[in-house]
Amino acid sequence: MIPKQSLFLYLAWTLSCIGLLVSLYLSELQHLLPCSLCWYQRISLFPLVIILGVAAYKGFLGIFPYAIPFPFLGLFFSSWQVLMQEFPNLHLSANCSQEISCGKKILVLGKLSLPLLTLVLCLALITLLFFMKQKKSR
């Protein structure tokens, strides 16, 4: 039987893989160019595929301090972009090019924007990593 902590690690790795695949699908196959904030979100999430994958393969549950900064960075950048898109009057400027606007809302899955999906993914990863960190209850 797989311990709960390992299960949380595998789930976090699976979610990070899904995020990587969706991101690559949208940019490479759908030719959706990412804005600068999207790049920062990618940079904060892509290493988790390797970090969590190696930890899951090796059974290393002490990965928390090495992995947790990445979803927090992704949460910061995705929150910033969601605020830019939902509240344009706040004038939260980002270093975006004229061709690709960080404030332009691109909807997927009906009414959800990509930064909102990234925000949910980062929150899920943070939650799973904190659950993984918890000691076994007897």
Secondary structure as GFF3:
##gff-version 3
##sequence-region A 1 138
A	DSSP	alpha_helix	4	24	.	.	.	ID=ss1
A	DSSP	pi_helix	25	29	.	.	.	ID=ss2
A	DSSP	alpha_helix	36	58	.	.	.	ID=ss3
A	DSSP	alpha_helix	64	67	.	.	.	ID=ss4
A	DSSP	alpha_helix	69	86	.	.	.	ID=ss5
A	DSSP	three_ten_helix	88	90	.	.	.	ID=ss6
A	DSSP	beta_strand	107	108	.	.	.	ID=ss7
A	DSSP	beta_strand	112	113	.	.	.	ID=ss8
A	DSSP	alpha_helix	114	133	.	.	.	ID=ss9
###
